[in-house]
Amino acid sequence: MTEVLMNDMPLRTKRLPTVADVERIGALSDPVVRNLQITHCYHELSAAFAERAGDGANWCTFATWASKQAGQTIRREDAVRELEARLRIQSEAGEAIRKLVELVRRLGARQHPDTIRKLIWDRVVVSALNRASEAVSRGNRKVFVEIGREFARFMAVCGADTTYTVENLNRFLQSLKPGSPPDGQQYLREAFTAYYHSFFEDDPKKRAELQLLANLEIGFHEQTRLQPEIAESLDLAPVDPAVLKKQLLDLIFPADSWLLRGRLLFLDVFGQIAPLDRAIEALVELLHRQIRLVVTEQLMTMSFPPDVRLRLGRDLTVGFPASLRLITNADLHELLLQIDPTVNSLLETGAVDWADLPERIHYIADLFRCYHEVKDLFEAPFSPEQIVALTADRKPDGRL
């Protein structure tokens, strides 16, 4: 274990993650363990990068906490608990479920009411949360195997340079594809060039501006690449009521029972199935509304140590640090004019629609700028005991 100081703050890193480490983590099949290892690897990359670059958060610093927040959606645990709590206190939801179970039983279902309730819960709630989890997990991996890999590669190629060595920088840059995202990596080329310049900049303000420029360029690339997964995670189309109806009727009238199927036809002819249709449609609409609220709240929340909890739909209020209050770097100023409609102000920072790329980038631009010098961001996201479990490819115990 090594220990260096950054503004009197100890940064403890066991080692610098390698490209092979990133590739191994990205290949893990368990989405929960993979997300946890991604989060921890971002922390290690962030700390190692800060040891070389000096004061100021880098993109991996923020990625650590964004990945940890994504883990809540990927694991689904908090969302399930929150939905259960909401439905317990909502008489409308409870009544809709009770009414549907009663109708199914009246039509002839012999299963216990709890069995029917579980089928409804699994088909409507769990399936929607699974779709959100899968989309967020894909995005988490997608960004890590690209940008996390480039941080590891950059540190391997350029991190030990004590003097500006253009040959090393060019050797790193040559494998990055030209062009704009989502297919090109031009913003990554520019970002790592700015990072490299910051390694050899003695002026603290100029160094901070170069680091912020690089963070924002990577952030723009990342968010553009993530657009499909973010849109999918928020676009939680409700389950087709016809599908749920078929599953409930299969529960009542097994497919291999022609006598019961005959009864179903008889009931349908005499209008006995219509109330079931209406009850299913009402319940699906109600549950979908609550699911979307819970998932959106998770995706639009970010927590930092020690106890910062940001609602991404609200304006930031902490203010810019002194080093970044007045922007003098021409490239950074130009980029901010492109992505921040309220440059040098925190007005209208909050994103109304997190699936809207310009709104998301606006918030991220101010987030990166406001929190650039917050040392607490370098704290480890997991306890030493949890890290031991993670390195063994196991999900750790305790709050994650």
C-alpha positions in Angstrom: 0.0 0.0 0.0 1.4 3.4 -1.0 0.4 6.7 0.4 0.9 10.2 -1.1 -0.6 13.5 -0.1 -2.8 15.7 -2.2 -3.4 19.0 -0.3 -3.0 17.1 3.0 -5.4 14.4 1.9 -4.0 10.9 1.9 -4.7 8.9 -1.3 -4.2 5.2 -0.8 -4.0 3.0 -3.8 -2.8 -0.6 -3.9 -1.9 -0.4 -7.6 -2.7 1.3 -10.9 -5.3 -0.8 -12.8 -4.1 -2.1 -16.2 -5.8 -2.5 -19.5 -6.0 -6.2 -18.8 -7.8 -5.4 -15.5 -10.4 -3.4 -17.4 -10.9 -6.1 -20.0 -11.2 -8.8 -17.3 -13.9 -6.8 -15.4 -15.7 -5.9 -18.6 -15.9 -9.6 -19.4 -17.6 -10.6 -16.1 -21.0 -12.1 -16.8 -22.6 -11.2 -13.4 -24.0 -7.7 -13.9 -24.0 -6.9 -10.2 -20.5 -8.0 -9.5 -19.3 -6.4 -12.7 -20.8 -3.0 -11.7 -19.3 -3.2 -8.3 -15.8 -4.0 -9.7 -16.2 -1.2 -12.3 -17.0 1.3 -9.5 -13.9 0.2 -7.5 -11.7 0.2 -10.6 -12.8 3.8 -11.4 -11.8 4.7 -7.8 -8.4 3.2 -8.2 -7.9 4.9 -11.6 -9.1 8.2 -10.1 -6.7 8.0 -7.2 -3.7 7.0 -9.3 -4.4 9.7 -11.8 -4.6 12.3 -9.1 -1.3 11.2 -7.7 0.2 12.1 -11.0 -1.9 15.1 -12.0 -2.2 16.9 -8.7 -5.2 18.7 -7.2 -8.6 18.4 -8.8 -11.1 15.8 -9.7 -10.6 13.8 -13.0 -13.3 12.2 -15.0 -12.9 8.8 -13.2 -13.5 10.6 -9.9 -17.0 11.5 -11.0 -17.4 8.1 -12.8 -16.9 6.3 -9.5 -20.0 7.8 -7.9 -22.1 7.7 -11.1 -21.3 4.0 -11.4 -22.1 3.4 -7.7 -25.5 5.1 -8.3 -26.1 3.0 -11.4 -25.6 0.0 -9.2 -28.8 0.7 -7.3 -30.8 0.4 -10.5 -28.8 -2.6 -11.7 -29.4 -4.5 -8.4 -33.1 -3.5 -8.3 -33.2 -3.9 -4.6 -33.9 -0.4 -3.6 -36.4 0.1 -6.4 -38.4 -3.0 -5.3 -38.4 -1.8 -1.7 -39.5 1.7 -2.7 -42.3 0.4 -4.9 -43.5 -1.9 -2.2 -43.5 1.0 0.3 -45.4 3.2 -2.2 -48.0 0.6 -2.9 -48.6 -0.1 0.7 -49.6 3.5 1.4 -51.6 3.9 -1.8 -55.1 2.6 -1.3 -55.8 2.9 -5.0 -53.0 0.5 -5.9 -53.9 -1.9 -3.2 -57.5 -1.9 -4.2 -56.7 -2.4 -7.9 -54.6 -5.5 -7.1 -57.2 -6.8 -4.7 -59.9 -6.4 -7.3 -57.9 -8.1 -10.0 -57.1 -11.1 -7.7 -60.8 -11.3 -6.8 -61.9 -11.4 -10.4 -59.4 -14.1 -11.3 -60.6 -16.2 -8.4 -64.2 -15.6 -9.3 -63.5 -16.9 -12.9 -62.3 -20.2 -11.4 -58.6 -19.8 -10.4 -57.9 -22.3 -7.6 -54.5 -20.9 -6.8 -53.9 -19.1 -3.5 -54.4 -15.3 -3.8 -50.7 -14.8 -2.9 -49.7 -16.9 -6.0 -51.9 -14.7 -8.2 -50.5 -11.6 -6.6 -46.9 -12.8 -7.2 -47.6 -13.5 -10.9 -49.0 -10.0 -11.3 -46.0 -8.5 -9.4 -43.5 -10.5 -11.4 -45.0 -9.8 -14.8 -45.7 -6.1 -14.4 -43.2 -4.8 -11.8 -40.2 -7.1 -11.8 -40.1 -7.3 -15.6 -40.1 -3.5 -16.0 -37.3 -3.1 -13.4 -35.4 -5.9 -15.1 -35.6 -3.9 -18.4 -34.3 -0.8 -16.7 -31.6 -2.8 -14.9 -30.4 -4.3 -18.2 -30.2 -1.0 -20.0 -28.2 0.7 -17.2 -25.9 -2.3 -16.9 -25.1 -2.2 -20.6 -24.4 1.5 -20.4 -22.2 1.0 -17.3 -20.1 -1.7 -19.1 -20.1 0.2 -22.5 -18.5 3.3 -21.0 -16.0 1.4 -18.8 -14.6 -0.8 -21.4 -14.0 2.2 -23.6 -13.1 5.1 -21.3 -11.8 3.2 -18.3 -9.6 1.3 -20.7 -8.2 4.5 -22.2 -7.4 5.9 -18.7 -5.5 2.7 -17.9 -3.7 2.8 -21.2 -2.9 6.5 -20.9 -1.3 6.0 -17.5 0.7 3.1 -18.7 2.0 5.1 -21.7 2.3 8.6 -20.4 1.8 8.5 -16.6 5.5 8.1 -15.7 6.7 11.0 -17.9 8.6 13.6 -16.0 9.1 15.8 -19.0 6.7 16.6 -21.9 7.4 13.8 -24.4 5.4 14.3 -27.6 6.3 10.8 -28.9 4.6 9.2 -25.9 1.5 11.3 -26.3 1.3 10.6 -30.0 1.8 6.9 -29.4 -1.2 7.0 -27.0 -3.4 9.1 -29.3 -2.8 7.2 -32.5 -5.2 4.4 -31.7 -8.1 6.8 -30.9 -10.5 7.1 -33.9 -11.0 10.6 -35.4 -14.5 12.0 -35.7 -17.3 12.9 -33.4 -19.1 10.5 -31.0 -20.8 8.1 -30.9 -18.5 6.5 -33.5 -15.5 8.8 -33.4 -13.2 9.5 -30.4 -12.1 13.0 -31.3 -13.2 14.4 -27.9 -11.1 11.7 -26.1 -8.1 12.7 -28.2 -8.5 16.3 -27.2 -9.2 15.4 -23.5 -6.2 13.3 -23.0 -4.0 15.9 -24.7 -5.3 18.4 -22.2 -4.7 16.1 -19.3 -1.1 15.5 -20.6 -0.5 19.3 -20.8 -1.9 19.6 -17.2 0.9 17.2 -16.0 3.5 19.9 -16.8 1.5 23.1 -15.9 2.8 24.8 -12.7 0.1 27.4 -12.5 -2.7 26.0 -10.3 -5.5 27.9 -12.1 -4.3 27.0 -15.6 -3.9 23.3 -14.5 -7.5 23.3 -13.1 -8.9 24.7 -16.3 -7.0 22.1 -18.4 -8.4 19.4 -16.1 -12.0 20.7 -16.3 -11.7 21.0 -20.1 -10.6 17.3 -20.3 -13.3 16.2 -17.9 -16.0 17.9 -19.9 -14.7 16.6 -23.2 -14.8 13.1 -21.9 -18.2 13.8 -20.3 -19.6 14.9 -23.7 -18.2 11.8 -25.4 -19.5 9.5 -22.7 -23.0 11.0 -22.6 -23.4 10.9 -26.3 -22.4 7.2 -26.3 -24.8 6.5 -23.5 -27.8 8.2 -25.1 -29.5 4.9 -26.3 -29.2 3.2 -22.9 -30.3 6.2 -20.9 -33.3 6.7 -23.1 -34.2 3.0 -22.9 -33.8 2.9 -19.1 -36.3 5.8 -18.8 -38.7 4.7 -21.5 -40.3 2.0 -19.5 -43.1 0.9 -21.8 -45.8 -0.8 -19.7 -46.4 -4.5 -20.1 -49.0 -5.3 -22.7 -52.3 -5.9 -20.8 -53.1 -8.6 -23.3 -50.0 -10.5 -22.4 -50.8 -10.3 -18.7 -54.4 -11.4 -19.4 -53.1 -14.4 -21.3 -50.8 -15.3 -18.4 -53.6 -15.0 -15.8 -56.0 -17.0 -18.0 -53.3 -19.7 -18.4 -53.1 -19.8 -14.6 -56.9 -20.2 -14.4 -57.5 -22.4 -17.4 -54.4 -24.6 -18.2 -53.8 -25.1 -21.9 -54.1 -28.9 -21.6 -57.6 -28.7 -20.1 -60.1 -28.5 -23.0 -63.1 -28.6 -20.6 -61.8 -25.5 -18.8 -61.0 -23.9 -22.1 -64.5 -24.5 -23.2 -65.7 -22.7 -20.0 -63.4 -19.8 -20.9 -65.1 -19.5 -24.3 -68.5 -19.6 -22.7 -67.6 -16.9 -20.2 -66.2 -14.7 -23.0 -69.3 -15.0 -25.1 -71.5 -13.9 -22.2 -69.2 -10.9 -21.3 -67.7 -12.3 -18.1 -64.2 -11.6 -19.3 -64.7 -7.9 -20.0 -64.4 -6.8 -16.3 -61.0 -8.7 -16.2 -59.8 -6.7 -19.2 -60.7 -3.4 -17.5 -59.1 -4.4 -14.2 -55.9 -5.4 -15.9 -55.6 -2.2 -17.9 -56.3 0.0 -14.9 -53.7 -1.9 -12.8 -51.0 -1.9 -15.5 -51.4 1.9 -16.0 -51.2 2.6 -12.2 -48.2 0.3 -11.6 -46.4 1.6 -14.6 -46.8 5.2 -13.4 -45.2 4.3 -10.0 -42.4 2.3 -11.6 -41.4 5.1 -13.9 -41.4 7.5 -10.9 -39.1 5.3 -8.8 -36.7 4.5 -11.7 -36.5 8.1 -12.8 -35.8 9.2 -9.2 -32.9 6.6 -9.0 -31.4 7.7 -12.3 -31.7 11.4 -11.4 -30.0 11.2 -8.0 -26.3 11.2 -7.2 -24.7 10.8 -3.8 -21.2 11.9 -2.8 -19.4 11.4 0.5 -19.8 12.4 3.2 -23.5 13.1 2.9 -24.2 15.0 -0.3 -27.3 13.8 -2.2 -27.9 15.7 -5.4 -31.3 15.7 -7.2 -30.4 16.1 -10.8 -33.6 17.9 -11.6 -32.7 20.7 -9.3 -30.3 23.6 -9.8 -26.8 23.2 -8.2 -26.2 25.6 -5.3 -22.6 25.0 -4.1 -21.0 27.6 -6.4 -17.8 27.5 -8.5 -14.4 27.2 -6.8 -12.2 30.3 -7.0 -9.9 28.7 -9.5 -12.8 28.1 -12.0 -14.9 31.2 -11.3 -13.4 33.1 -14.2 -12.5 31.0 -17.2 -9.4 32.2 -19.1 -8.7 29.0 -21.1 -10.0 29.8 -24.6 -10.8 26.2 -25.5 -12.6 25.6 -22.2 -14.6 28.9 -22.7 -15.6 27.9 -26.2 -16.7 24.4 -25.1 -18.8 25.9 -22.2 -20.5 28.2 -24.7 -21.5 25.1 -26.7 -22.8 23.0 -23.8 -23.8 25.4 -21.0 -26.7 27.7 -21.9 -26.2 29.7 -18.7 -22.4 30.0 -18.6 -21.0 31.3 -15.3 -24.4 30.8 -13.7 -26.1 27.9 -11.9 -29.6 29.0 -13.0 -31.6 26.4 -14.9 -28.9 23.8 -14.1 -31.5 21.1 -13.2 -32.5 18.7 -16.0 -36.2 18.4 -16.6 -35.7 15.4 -18.8 -32.6 13.3 -18.1 -33.1 11.5 -21.4 -32.5 14.9 -23.2 -28.8 15.0 -24.0 -28.4 18.8 -24.0 -30.1 19.1 -20.6 -27.9 16.3 -19.2 -24.7 17.8 -20.5 -25.7 21.2 -19.1 -26.1 19.7 -15.6 -22.8 17.7 -15.9 -20.9 20.8 -17.0 -21.8 22.7 -13.9 -21.5 19.6 -11.7 -17.9 19.0 -12.8 -17.0 22.7 -12.4 -18.6 23.1 -8.9 -17.1 19.9 -7.4 -13.7 20.1 -9.1 -11.8 20.7 -5.8 -13.9 18.6 -3.4 -11.5 16.2 -1.7 -14.2 14.0 -0.3 -14.9 12.7 -3.9 -11.6 10.6 -3.6 -13.0 8.5 -0.7 -13.3 4.8 -1.4 -16.8 3.8 -2.4 -16.5 0.5 -0.5 -15.1 -0.7 2.8 -11.9 -2.8 2.9 -14.0 -5.9 3.8 -16.2 -5.3 0.8 -13.2 -4.9 -1.5 -11.9 -8.3 -0.4 -15.2 -9.9 -1.4 -15.1 -8.0 -4.8 -11.6 -9.2 -5.6 -12.9 -12.7 -5.2 -15.8 -12.0 -7.7 -18.4 -12.1 -5.0 -21.1 -9.6 -4.1 -20.1 -8.1 -0.7 -22.3 -8.0 2.4 -23.6 -4.7 3.8 -24.9 -1.5 2.2 -23.6 -1.0 -1.3 
